[in-house]
Amino acid sequence: MAFTYDLTTDIGKVRLLIPDRVDAGHMLEDAEITAYLTLEGGIKLAAALALESIASDTAMVLKVIKLLDLTTDGAKTSDALLARAKLLRAQAAAEDVEGAFDYAEMVVNPFSEREFWIKDSLRAG
């Protein structure tokens, strides 16, 4: 069972974004994080998938347990992890949009050429 936490690697960066930074009692193996990176294709998306996986495991295992004065609520813990995963997915989507779209003007006749040069001079200031 392999566990590494090196921030120069993609695995380490995913571990940085999820609560799995200590070797003792770690939740995910390096191979699992590598699979998440392969499936999602990005560090933040892989971290989101890892959090979603941890959240579903937490909800299934903990449920709501009350024993003497101790209460655990797996659903609330799961909701918090899913909210973090949603935030990471939104950040990844916002980063993906920046610079992904541009436009091109076509010059098909003398009138559109004149319009192109007028707009180009307005853009240049």
C-alpha positions, 0 to 999 in steps of 0.5 A: 500500500503506497502513500506519498505526499510530495507537492511536486507531483500530481498525487501530492497536489490532489492530497493537498486539496483533500483531507488525506495528508498524513500517512497514518490512517490515510484514506486513499492509496496512490494508485487510487489517486492516479486512477482519479487523475486519469478519469478526470484529467485534472488535479482539481477534478481528481480531488473533487472525485476523491472527495465524492468517493470519500463522502459516499464511503463516509455516508455508508459507514458512519450513518447516524450513530448515537452511543452514550454521549457520543454522536456521529452523523455521516450524512452531515460529514458527507454533505460537507465533503460534497460541498467542497467537491462542488467548489473544486469542480466550479473552480476547475470549470472557471479555469477551463473557460479562461482563454478557451474562446476567441473570435475571428472576423471574416472579410468576404467583400469590400464592405466587410473589409472596411468594417474590419479595419474600422473595428480594428482601429477602435480596438487598438485605441 
